[in-house]
Amino acid sequence: MKTDYITIYASNEDQTAEFEEALHNSLRQYSLRHLPFIEEISQENILEALQKSLQVCQLAGINSKQHFKKIYIYDDVVKTIHIDWKMSKRAVNLMATQIPTQNEKTARWLWELADL
């Protein structure tokens, strides 16, 4: 008669952290380019909306690193690096609500967002 044994492996915290980061990274599917009106918004307003969104996370007790991650994009045409953000769906929606409604396109997009 064959007997099977269950082997218990000690949890490796590094592997757990790597798995959590991979999970959160898979949920960060969006970036600023996914905001259809972003070209019409000043860089100052974008940064202000980002800061407000991070502050909302902090006040709500949410780990913002799970939803927002700074990334660097290299533009080979002009040979420059610019900063973008990978964001979860919630982060994109939160950030969109923090951008001042400056035009009809932004207002329409916010209205559509309210229906989700």
N, C-alpha and C positions, 0 to 999 in steps of 0.2 A: 504494500500500500504506500502510495506517494503522499508525502506531507508537504504542503506549501507553507512557507514562512513569510510573514510580513516584515520587511526591513524598514526601519524608521531612520530617516536621514535628518540630520540636524539642519535647520533652516539657515541658509546663508543670506545674511542681510543685504549683501551686495547684489545678489541675484534678485531678491525681492525688490530692491530699489530700481534695478534695471528693468524689471518687468513692469513696475508701476510707471516708470518714465516712458516705456514703449506704449503702454496703454494710453496714457495721457497724450502722447505724441500722435497716436492714431486718431484721437478725438479732435486734435487741432488741425482741422481740414481747411480752414479759411485763412485768408490774409487780407490786408487792406485793399488789395486789388479786387476783392469780391464785393466791396461796397460800390455800387454802380455810380454813385455821385461823388466819389472821392476826389476826382480830378478838379472839381469845382470848389473844393473846400481848402482853405489855407492850411499850410503845415502847422501853424500855431493852433488853429482850432482842432486839428487832428490830435496833436500832442495833448491839448487840454482835455479832450474827450477820453483819451487813453488814461491820463492821470485820474480823472474822475471815475472811470471804470475800475481802475485798480483800487481806488479809495473805497468804492462801493463794496468790492470783494473783501477788503480789510475790515470794514465796519460790520459786514455780514458774517464774518468769521470764516470766509472761504479762502482757501489757498489759491491765490491768483496764478501761481506757477502751473497749476493744473489746467488753466484756461488760456494763459497768455505766455508766449515765448518769443523773445527777440531773436530775429534772424538777420543775417547779412546777405545781401544780394549783390553780386558783381555784374555790372553792365559792361559787356565786352566792347560794345560800340563806342562808348565814351570813356571807357577805362576807369570807371568809378565804382565805389561800393556805397550802397545806401541801405538803410535800416528798414526792415519790414517786421511785421508781427504775425506769427502763426497763432490762430485763435480757434477756440471751440465755437460751436454754434451759439451757445449762450453768451460767450464773450463778444462775438460779432454783434448780436442783437443788443447787448448792453451798451456797447460802444456806439452803435447807431443812435440809440436813444439819448446819448450824451452830446451828440453833435448838434449844434444849433441849426434849426430849420431855416435855411437861408434862401431856398428857392422851391419851385414847384416840384422838381424831380425828387428832391430830398423828402418833401412832404408826402408825396405819393408813395415813396418807398417805405416811409415810416407807417403809413396807413396800411400797406400790405403786411408789414411786419406785425402790426397789432392783430391781424387776423390769424396768425400762426398758433 
